[in-house]
Amino acid sequence: MIRPDLSLIADLIPDRARVLDLGCGNGALMQHLTRAKDCRGTGVDIDNDAVLEAIRGGVDVVELDLDTQLGEFADDSYDVVVLSRTLQVVRDPEEVLAQMSRIGRKLIVSMPNFGMWRNRLRLLAGHMPMSRDLPYDWYDSPNLHHATLVDLEAFLTSHRLRIEQRVALSEDGSTGGLVERFPNLLAGAAIYRLGRA
C-alpha cells in the first residue's frame, strides 16, 4: 500500500515507462510502478537510511545530491522524471527543473501549497503555517522554499514547461470538487504532469 498522493502520481505514468524518481525516499513509488505498471527505473536520494530501505525493497537507487549531481544522467535517458514533495527542499529549484527537463521527456512534480486557507489563517494569527502537508515548525523544517500554487504554476511555465495536468489534493488527500475549482485556496498540495514547452 502506497501513500494516496504516490498512487495518483503512478496513475500519471504510462505502463512500461523508464522512470527516474528524484528524492525517492524508501522507494515505495518505484516498487509500486515495477509491480503494477511494469515500469523500470531508478530512485535517487541523499538520505542513507532511505537508500538502504529502498535497496532492501528491490529498487535500484543511486545516492546523489539533486542540487549538484543530476549531470550524471544523460539527455532523454528516462521517459518520466518524478520529483515528489522535494522541489521545496532543494537549494536551486531552477537548476533542478532544468536538469529534469533535460533528462526526461515528461516531468511530474508535486509540492505543498503554502497558500492554502489554513496556512493563511496561521500567518494572520502571527504563526508560520503548519499542516499535514507542511508538518514542521519553522526552526526544524527542511523546506527552503514555500510557494502558492499560483506562484508555482507561474514558475513552471516561465521555465519553458507546459502544464499538461494538475491534480489538486485536499488536506486529507482527496481530489475533485471544490478543491479542483479553487486549488490555491483549498488544496494542501498539488501534483503536476509537465511537458517541455
HELIX and SHEET records of a PDB file:
HELIX    1   1 PRO A    4  ASP A   11  1                                   8    
HELIX    2   2 ALA A   28  LYS A   37  1                                  10    
HELIX    3   3 ASN A   48  ARG A   56  1                                   9    
HELIX    4   4 LEU A   70  GLU A   72  5                                   3    
HELIX    5   5 LEU A   87  VAL A   89  5                                   3    
HELIX    6   6 PRO A   93  ILE A  103  1                                  11    
HELIX    7   7 TRP A  117  LEU A  124  1                                   8    
HELIX    8   8 LEU A  149  SER A  158  1                                  10    
HELIX    9   9 LEU A  178  ARG A  181  1                                   4    
HELIX   10  10 PRO A  183  LEU A  186  1                                   4    
SHEET    1   A 7 VAL A  61  GLU A  63  0                                        
SHEET    2   A 7 ARG A  40  ASP A  45  1                                        
SHEET    3   A 7 ARG A  18  LEU A  22  1                                        
SHEET    4   A 7 TYR A  78  SER A  84  1                                        
SHEET    5   A 7 GLY A 104  PRO A 112  1                                        
SHEET    6   A 7 ALA A 189  ARG A 196 -1                                        
SHEET    7   A 7 LEU A 161  LEU A 169 -1                                        
END                                                                             
